[in-house]
Amino acid sequence: MYERLKSVGEAFRLPGKFYAYDTVKNGNINSTYKVTYRSDDGKLKSYVVQKINTNVFRNPEDIMENIDRVTTHMREHYPNEVTLHFHHTAEGKNYLYDNDGSFWRVMNYVDSITFDVCDDPAVISATGEAFGRFQNQLSDFDGSVLHETIPNFHNTHKRLDTLFDDVAENKLGRNGDAAEEIEFISSVRYQAGILSDRYANGTFPVRVTHNDTKSNNVLFDRITKRPIVVIDLDTVMPGMSVYDFGDAVRFICNTAAEDEPDVRRVYFDTSKFRAFCHGYLGAVRNSITKDESDNLVLGAFSITIELASRFLDDYLTGDTYFKVNYPGHNLVRTRCQLALARDIMRKKEELKWIVEETLANE
C-alpha cells in the first residue's frame, strides 16, 4: 500500500517527500488513509487519501463534480471559513483512476475531533450551527445544476409506493410478522408524503442538501469544541433543506440506538431539539423561507417514516440492502423508527413552538 499511496500522491502533485501513512478506520464504505509528507525544511503536512467504493457510488465522477462545484463556491464566497479542499491532477481533475481502475481522491487533513453521540447541549447546538452554516453558505447556489447522484433518494412518496408494492407482492411471506408496522405506515402514508409532493410542485426552493446530517459528519476543534467544517459530501445533491434538518434531529434527538429492540426506551428529546434549533436557525435566519421553517417538524416526521419504510421494505424483500446482524434486524430498526415518529407526532405542537420561539429570538 505504501507504494500505491505514494503513486497516488505523485499524481495529485503533493509537495515534499512521502513520509508515512495510517489507515483511518472510521467509515464503512470507502478506504481512507492519512498520509504525511515532509518538506525540505523538515515540516510535516498530512492529507486524506481515499479510494472510493464504486460498487456503492456508481457515478463517482458526478459525485466529484458536485463536490468541486460546491466547495469552489464556498471557498470563493467565504474565503475566511475552513472549506474542504480537494487536490487536482495535472489534467485538472479532482479524482484519479489508477492502473487497475480504482478511483482515488485527495483532500487536506484537518486536525479535529468528531462526536458519534451528542449529549452536551453546547455540542448539539454547534452541530446545528455547522449544518446551518453549510446550508446558508450555499443558499445563493443553484442546487438544480448538481447531479442527482441517487435519483429519488429522499422522495418519500416514491419510497412509500415501493414499500406498498412489495407489501402487495409479499414474495417472502413476511407481511404477517410486520402487520402492525404496515398498518401504521399506511395510516400516515399521505402525511409523510406531503413534503415530497410540495417540493415537486415548487413550494420549497431547490437547495444544496447534504443528505447525511449526522453529528459525526462535523469536524470540531479539539480544544474549543467549536465546529470547523462539515465533511462527507458524497451525497451532496439538489433537494429540500427541511429533510437535512429533519434527518439531523432524527439522529441526534433519539434517546436510543437506531436498532434498540425495547421501543419503550425510544423517544424524541425536546431539550436536544431546542439546542439543535438554536444553532441551526441562528445560522440560516437570513436565508430560510417561511415555508421551510413552518415545515421543519413535518420534515423530521417524514424523514423518520421514510427511513422506517426503507428498513421495512428491506426486511420484506430479503435484507439485501442494509447490513443485518441477526434475523429480523431490519424489523427491529423499523419499530425503533416508528416509535420515534409516533413521539414526534405526540410532541408536534411543542416542537413547532420551539422553532417559532427560536426564530423570534435569533
C-alpha positions as CSV (number, residue, x, y, z in Angstrom):
1,M,0.0,0.0,0.0
2,Y,3.0,2.3,0.7
3,E,4.0,2.4,-3.0
4,R,0.4,2.7,-4.2
5,L,-0.3,5.7,-1.9
6,K,2.9,7.2,-2.9
7,S,2.0,6.9,-6.6
8,V,-1.4,8.5,-5.9
9,G,0.3,11.4,-4.2
10,E,2.6,11.9,-7.1
11,A,-0.4,12.1,-9.5
12,F,-2.0,14.8,-7.3
13,R,1.3,16.6,-7.2
14,L,1.6,16.6,-3.4
15,P,4.7,18.6,-2.4
16,G,7.5,17.1,-0.3
17,K,8.7,13.6,0.3
18,F,6.2,10.8,1.2
19,Y,6.9,10.2,4.9
20,A,4.3,7.8,6.4
21,Y,0.7,6.7,6.2
22,D,-2.0,5.4,8.6
23,T,-5.3,3.6,7.8
24,V,-8.3,5.5,9.0
25,K,-10.9,3.1,10.3
26,N,-13.9,5.5,10.6
27,G,-16.4,4.9,7.8
28,N,-17.7,1.7,6.3
29,I,-17.8,2.4,2.6
30,N,-14.5,4.0,1.3
31,S,-10.9,3.0,2.1
32,T,-9.4,6.0,3.8
33,Y,-5.7,6.8,4.7
34,K,-3.9,9.7,6.4
35,V,-0.7,10.3,4.5
36,T,2.1,12.5,5.7
37,Y,4.7,14.3,3.6
38,R,7.9,16.0,4.8
39,S,9.1,19.2,3.1
40,D,12.7,20.1,2.6
41,D,12.8,22.1,5.8
42,G,11.6,19.1,7.8
43,K,8.0,20.3,8.3
44,L,5.3,17.6,8.1
45,K,1.9,18.1,6.4
46,S,-0.9,15.5,6.2
47,Y,-3.6,14.7,3.7
48,V,-6.5,12.4,3.5
49,V,-6.4,9.9,0.6
50,Q,-9.5,7.9,-0.2
51,K,-10.2,5.0,-2.6
52,I,-13.9,5.3,-3.4
53,N,-16.1,2.2,-3.3
54,T,-17.5,2.3,-6.8
55,N,-19.8,-0.6,-6.1
56,V,-21.7,1.8,-3.8
57,F,-21.0,5.0,-5.6
58,R,-21.6,4.0,-9.2
59,N,-21.2,7.6,-10.6
60,P,-18.0,8.8,-8.8
61,E,-17.2,11.4,-11.4
62,D,-20.6,13.0,-10.9
63,I,-20.0,13.0,-7.2
64,M,-16.7,14.7,-7.6
65,E,-18.1,17.3,-10.0
66,N,-20.8,18.1,-7.4
67,I,-18.2,18.4,-4.7
68,D,-15.9,20.6,-6.8
69,R,-18.8,23.0,-7.6
70,V,-19.9,23.2,-4.0
71,T,-16.5,23.6,-2.4
72,T,-15.4,26.1,-5.0
73,H,-18.4,28.3,-4.4
74,M,-17.9,28.2,-0.6
75,R,-14.2,29.0,-0.9
76,E,-14.8,31.9,-3.3
77,H,-17.7,33.4,-1.3
78,Y,-16.4,32.6,2.2
79,P,-12.6,32.8,2.0
80,N,-12.1,33.1,5.7
81,E,-14.0,29.9,6.5
82,V,-12.5,26.5,6.5
83,T,-13.6,24.6,3.4
84,L,-12.8,21.0,2.3
85,H,-10.1,21.3,-0.3
86,F,-9.7,18.5,-2.9
87,H,-6.5,18.4,-4.8
88,H,-6.3,18.2,-8.6
89,T,-4.1,16.3,-11.0
90,A,-2.1,17.9,-13.8
91,E,-5.1,17.3,-16.0
92,G,-7.2,19.5,-13.7
93,K,-9.3,16.6,-12.3
94,N,-10.1,16.2,-8.6
95,Y,-10.0,12.4,-9.0
96,L,-7.8,9.7,-10.4
97,Y,-8.3,6.3,-11.9
98,D,-5.2,4.2,-11.3
99,N,-3.8,1.4,-13.4
100,D,-6.3,-1.2,-12.0
101,G,-9.3,1.1,-12.4
102,S,-9.6,2.1,-8.7
103,F,-11.0,5.6,-8.1
104,W,-8.9,7.9,-5.8
105,R,-9.2,11.4,-4.4
106,V,-7.1,13.6,-2.1
107,M,-8.1,16.3,0.4
108,N,-6.3,18.3,3.1
109,Y,-6.2,16.8,6.5
110,V,-7.9,18.8,9.3
111,D,-6.8,18.1,12.8
112,S,-10.0,17.7,14.7
113,I,-12.4,15.5,16.7
114,T,-15.8,14.1,15.9
115,F,-18.8,13.1,18.1
116,D,-20.7,9.9,17.3
117,V,-23.2,10.6,20.1
118,C,-24.2,14.1,21.3
119,D,-25.4,14.7,24.9
120,D,-23.8,18.1,25.6
121,P,-26.2,20.9,24.6
122,A,-23.3,23.1,23.5
123,V,-22.0,20.4,21.1
124,I,-25.6,19.8,19.8
125,S,-26.0,23.5,19.2
126,A,-22.7,23.7,17.5
127,T,-23.6,20.7,15.3
128,G,-26.8,22.6,14.3
129,E,-24.7,25.7,13.6
130,A,-22.4,23.7,11.4
131,F,-25.1,22.3,9.2
132,G,-27.0,25.6,9.2
133,R,-23.8,27.4,8.1
134,F,-23.3,24.8,5.4
135,Q,-26.9,25.5,4.2
136,N,-26.6,29.3,4.5
137,Q,-23.2,29.4,2.6
138,L,-24.9,27.7,-0.3
139,S,-28.2,29.5,-0.2
140,D,-27.3,31.5,-3.3
141,F,-26.0,28.5,-5.2
142,D,-28.4,27.0,-7.8
143,G,-28.8,23.5,-6.5
144,S,-30.5,22.4,-9.7
145,V,-27.1,22.3,-11.6
146,L,-25.9,19.5,-9.4
147,H,-26.1,15.9,-10.4
148,E,-28.8,13.8,-8.7
149,T,-26.4,11.0,-8.0
150,I,-29.0,8.9,-6.2
151,P,-32.3,9.6,-8.0
152,N,-35.3,10.0,-5.7
153,F,-33.1,9.4,-2.7
154,H,-35.4,11.4,-0.4
155,N,-38.6,11.2,-2.4
156,T,-40.7,9.8,0.5
157,H,-43.8,9.5,-1.8
158,K,-41.9,7.1,-4.1
159,R,-40.3,5.2,-1.2
160,L,-43.7,4.5,0.3
161,D,-45.1,3.5,-3.1
162,T,-42.2,1.0,-3.4
163,L,-42.9,-0.4,0.1
164,F,-46.6,-1.0,-0.6
165,D,-45.9,-2.5,-4.0
166,D,-43.7,-5.0,-2.1
167,V,-46.3,-5.5,0.6
168,A,-48.8,-6.4,-2.1
169,E,-46.4,-8.9,-3.6
170,N,-45.3,-10.4,-0.2
171,K,-42.8,-12.6,-2.0
172,L,-41.2,-14.0,1.1
173,G,-44.4,-14.2,3.2
174,R,-43.1,-11.9,5.9
175,N,-46.1,-9.5,6.0
176,G,-47.6,-11.2,8.9
177,D,-44.5,-10.5,11.1
178,A,-44.9,-6.8,10.3
179,A,-48.7,-6.4,10.2
180,E,-48.8,-3.7,12.9
181,E,-45.9,-1.7,11.2
182,I,-47.5,-2.0,7.8
183,E,-50.8,-0.7,9.2
184,F,-49.3,2.2,10.9
185,I,-47.2,3.4,7.9
186,S,-50.3,3.0,5.8
187,S,-52.2,5.3,8.2
188,V,-49.6,8.1,7.9
189,R,-48.8,7.5,4.2
190,Y,-50.4,10.7,3.0
191,Q,-49.0,12.9,5.7
192,A,-45.5,11.5,5.3
193,G,-45.5,12.1,1.6
194,I,-46.8,15.7,1.6
195,L,-43.4,17.4,1.6
196,S,-42.2,15.4,-1.4
197,D,-45.3,16.5,-3.3
198,R,-44.8,20.1,-2.3
199,Y,-41.2,20.0,-3.3
200,A,-42.2,18.7,-6.7
201,N,-44.7,21.5,-7.0
202,G,-42.1,24.2,-6.3
203,T,-43.2,25.1,-2.7
204,F,-39.7,24.8,-1.5
205,P,-36.5,26.2,-3.1
206,V,-34.1,23.7,-4.6
207,R,-31.3,23.7,-2.1
208,V,-27.9,22.1,-2.0
209,T,-28.5,19.3,0.5
210,H,-26.0,17.2,2.4
211,N,-28.2,14.1,2.9
212,D,-26.2,12.6,5.7
213,T,-26.5,15.2,8.5
214,K,-25.2,13.1,11.4
215,S,-23.2,14.7,14.1
216,N,-20.1,12.7,13.2
217,N,-20.0,14.4,9.8
218,V,-18.9,17.6,11.5
219,L,-15.3,18.2,12.5
220,F,-14.8,20.1,15.8
221,D,-11.8,21.9,17.3
222,R,-10.2,19.7,19.9
223,I,-9.9,22.4,22.5
224,T,-12.9,24.8,22.0
225,K,-15.3,22.2,20.7
226,R,-16.4,24.7,18.1
227,P,-17.4,23.4,14.6
228,I,-14.8,23.7,11.9
229,V,-16.3,22.2,8.8
230,V,-18.9,19.7,7.5
231,I,-17.5,16.7,5.8
232,D,-18.6,13.6,3.8
233,L,-20.0,15.4,0.8
234,D,-20.6,12.3,-1.3
235,T,-24.3,12.6,-1.1
236,V,-24.5,16.3,-1.8
237,M,-27.4,16.8,-4.2
238,P,-30.3,19.1,-5.0
239,G,-33.1,18.7,-2.5
240,M,-35.2,20.0,0.4
241,S,-33.4,21.7,3.3
242,V,-36.2,20.6,5.7
243,Y,-35.1,17.0,5.1
244,D,-31.5,17.8,6.0
245,F,-32.8,19.4,9.2
246,G,-35.2,16.5,9.9
247,D,-32.6,13.8,9.4
248,A,-30.2,15.6,11.8
249,V,-32.7,15.8,14.6
250,R,-34.0,12.3,13.9
251,F,-30.5,11.1,14.6
252,I,-29.4,13.5,17.4
253,C,-32.7,13.6,19.4
254,N,-33.3,9.9,19.5
255,T,-32.7,8.7,23.1
256,A,-31.9,5.2,21.9
257,A,-29.8,3.4,19.3
258,E,-31.2,3.1,15.8
259,D,-31.8,-0.6,16.4
260,E,-32.9,-0.5,20.0
261,P,-35.2,-3.6,20.5
262,D,-37.0,-2.1,23.5
263,V,-39.1,0.6,22.0
264,R,-40.1,1.9,25.5
265,R,-36.6,3.4,25.6
266,V,-37.2,5.3,22.3
267,Y,-38.4,8.9,22.5
268,F,-37.7,12.3,20.9
269,D,-35.7,14.5,23.3
270,T,-37.1,18.0,23.1
271,S,-34.2,19.6,25.0
272,K,-31.8,18.3,22.4
273,F,-34.2,19.6,19.7
274,R,-34.1,23.0,21.3
275,A,-30.3,23.0,21.4
276,F,-30.0,22.0,17.7
277,C,-32.6,24.6,16.6
278,H,-30.6,27.3,18.4
279,G,-27.5,26.6,16.4
280,Y,-29.2,25.8,13.1
281,L,-31.8,28.6,13.0
282,G,-29.2,31.1,14.1
283,A,-27.1,30.2,11.1
284,V,-29.9,30.2,8.5
285,R,-32.1,33.0,9.8
286,N,-31.3,35.2,6.8
287,S,-31.9,32.6,4.1
288,I,-34.6,30.2,5.4
289,T,-38.1,30.8,3.9
290,K,-41.3,30.7,5.9
291,D,-42.4,27.6,4.0
292,E,-39.2,25.9,5.1
293,S,-39.4,27.0,8.8
294,D,-43.1,26.1,9.0
295,N,-42.3,22.5,7.9
296,L,-39.2,21.7,9.8
297,V,-41.1,19.5,12.3
298,L,-43.0,17.7,9.5
299,G,-39.6,17.2,7.9
300,A,-38.4,15.3,11.0
301,F,-41.5,13.2,11.0
302,S,-41.5,12.5,7.2
303,I,-37.8,11.5,7.1
304,T,-38.3,9.2,10.1
305,I,-41.2,7.4,8.4
306,E,-39.2,7.3,5.2
307,L,-36.3,5.5,6.9
308,A,-38.7,3.2,8.7
309,S,-40.2,2.3,5.3
310,R,-36.8,1.5,3.9
311,F,-35.9,-0.8,6.8
312,L,-39.3,-2.5,6.5
313,D,-39.1,-2.9,2.7
314,D,-35.6,-4.4,3.1
315,Y,-37.0,-6.8,5.6
316,L,-39.9,-7.8,3.5
317,T,-37.7,-8.4,0.4
318,G,-34.9,-10.3,1.9
319,D,-32.5,-8.0,3.7
320,T,-30.4,-7.2,0.7
321,Y,-29.6,-3.5,1.2
322,F,-28.9,-2.8,4.9
323,K,-26.3,-5.0,6.6
324,V,-28.1,-7.1,9.3
325,N,-26.5,-8.8,12.3
326,Y,-29.4,-11.2,13.1
327,P,-32.7,-12.4,11.6
328,G,-35.3,-9.7,12.0
329,H,-32.7,-6.9,12.5
330,N,-34.4,-4.7,9.9
331,L,-37.8,-5.2,11.5
332,V,-36.3,-4.1,14.9
333,R,-34.9,-1.0,13.1
334,T,-38.3,-0.3,11.6
335,R,-40.0,-0.5,15.0
336,C,-37.5,1.9,16.6
337,Q,-38.0,4.5,13.9
338,L,-41.8,4.2,14.1
339,A,-41.7,4.6,17.9
340,L,-39.6,7.8,17.3
341,A,-42.1,9.0,14.6
342,R,-45.0,8.5,17.0
343,D,-43.3,10.6,19.7
344,I,-42.7,13.3,17.2
345,M,-46.4,13.3,16.4
346,R,-47.3,13.5,20.1
347,K,-44.9,16.4,20.6
348,K,-45.6,18.2,17.3
349,E,-47.1,21.4,18.7
350,E,-44.4,21.7,21.3
351,L,-41.7,21.2,18.7
352,K,-43.3,23.8,16.4
353,W,-43.4,26.3,19.3
354,I,-39.7,25.7,19.9
355,V,-39.0,26.5,16.2
356,E,-41.1,29.7,16.3
357,E,-39.6,30.8,19.6
358,T,-36.1,30.2,18.5
359,L,-36.6,32.1,15.3
360,A,-38.2,35.0,17.1
361,N,-35.2,35.3,19.5
362,E,-32.4,35.0,16.9
